[in-house]
Amino acid sequence: MWKLLKSTLLIAIAGLVLAPRPATSRSNAERKALHARQRQENKIAKQQQRAMTGVMKQHAQTPESRQRFKSNMKLQRQLTKQNHRQESRRLHDQGK
């Protein structure tokens, strides 16, 4: 009786130890590459917005057009941030 119990336990433990494990998350290389690309995109977006702001300051504008310009810039930043979050979530969810 004890031999049967011991052998069953040994088989169960060996099965748990040797069973293939599911992938827990993506490798750090993919995550680092994603964040590096996102940082580069942020840097380019900031440069473009600074350039656009400089050009807009050189021309006379109405208060409404100035406000519309600021709103568009803010919307662009928000969309970029939202897209980056979605990409990060997608990478995280693929690892599950």
C-alpha positions as CSV (number, residue, x, y, z in Angstrom):
1,M,0.0,0.0,0.0
2,W,2.7,2.5,1.0
3,K,4.8,1.5,-2.1
4,L,1.8,2.3,-4.3
5,L,1.3,5.6,-2.6
6,K,4.9,6.6,-2.8
7,S,5.2,5.6,-6.4
8,T,2.1,7.6,-7.3
9,L,3.4,10.7,-5.5
10,L,6.8,10.4,-7.2
11,I,5.1,10.1,-10.6
12,A,2.9,13.1,-9.9
13,I,5.9,15.2,-8.7
14,A,8.0,14.2,-11.7
15,G,5.1,15.1,-14.0
16,L,4.8,18.6,-12.4
17,V,8.5,19.2,-12.6
18,L,9.0,18.0,-16.2
19,A,5.8,19.4,-17.6
20,P,6.3,22.2,-20.1
21,R,5.6,25.6,-18.7
22,P,3.6,28.3,-20.5
23,A,5.4,31.4,-21.6
24,T,4.8,34.0,-18.8
25,S,5.8,37.1,-20.8
26,R,7.7,38.4,-23.8
27,S,11.4,38.6,-23.6
28,N,13.0,41.7,-22.3
29,A,14.5,42.4,-25.7
30,E,11.1,42.9,-27.3
31,R,10.0,45.1,-24.5
32,K,13.2,47.2,-24.6
33,A,12.9,47.5,-28.4
34,L,9.3,48.7,-28.1
35,H,10.2,51.3,-25.4
36,A,13.2,52.5,-27.5
37,R,11.0,53.0,-30.5
38,Q,8.4,54.8,-28.5
39,R,11.0,57.1,-27.0
40,Q,12.3,57.9,-30.5
41,E,8.7,58.6,-31.7
42,N,8.2,60.9,-28.7
43,K,11.4,62.7,-29.5
44,I,10.5,63.2,-33.1
45,A,7.0,64.4,-32.2
46,K,8.4,67.0,-29.7
47,Q,10.8,68.3,-32.4
48,Q,8.0,68.6,-34.9
49,Q,5.7,70.4,-32.4
50,R,8.5,72.8,-31.4
51,A,9.1,73.6,-35.1
52,M,5.4,74.1,-35.8
53,T,5.1,76.4,-32.7
54,G,8.1,78.4,-34.0
55,V,6.5,78.8,-37.4
56,M,3.1,79.8,-35.9
57,K,4.8,82.5,-33.7
58,Q,6.2,84.2,-36.8
59,H,2.7,84.8,-38.2
60,A,-0.1,86.9,-36.8
61,Q,-3.0,84.8,-35.6
62,T,-6.4,85.3,-34.2
63,P,-7.1,84.1,-30.7
64,E,-9.4,81.4,-32.1
65,S,-6.8,80.0,-34.5
66,R,-4.2,80.0,-31.7
67,Q,-6.5,78.1,-29.4
68,R,-7.3,75.6,-32.3
69,F,-3.6,75.1,-32.9
70,K,-3.0,74.4,-29.2
71,S,-5.9,72.0,-29.1
72,N,-4.6,70.1,-32.1
73,M,-1.1,69.9,-30.6
74,K,-2.6,68.5,-27.3
75,L,-4.8,66.0,-29.2
76,Q,-1.7,64.7,-31.1
77,R,0.2,64.2,-27.9
78,Q,-2.8,62.4,-26.3
79,L,-3.2,60.1,-29.3
80,T,0.5,59.3,-29.4
81,K,0.4,58.4,-25.7
82,Q,-2.7,56.3,-26.1
83,N,-1.2,54.4,-29.0
84,H,1.9,53.7,-27.0
85,R,-0.2,52.4,-24.1
86,Q,-2.1,50.1,-26.4
87,E,1.1,48.8,-27.9
88,S,2.5,48.1,-24.5
89,R,-0.7,46.3,-23.4
90,R,-0.8,44.3,-26.6
91,L,2.8,43.1,-26.0
92,H,2.0,42.3,-22.4
93,D,-1.2,40.4,-23.3
94,Q,0.6,38.4,-26.0
95,G,2.9,37.1,-23.4
96,K,0.1,35.7,-21.3
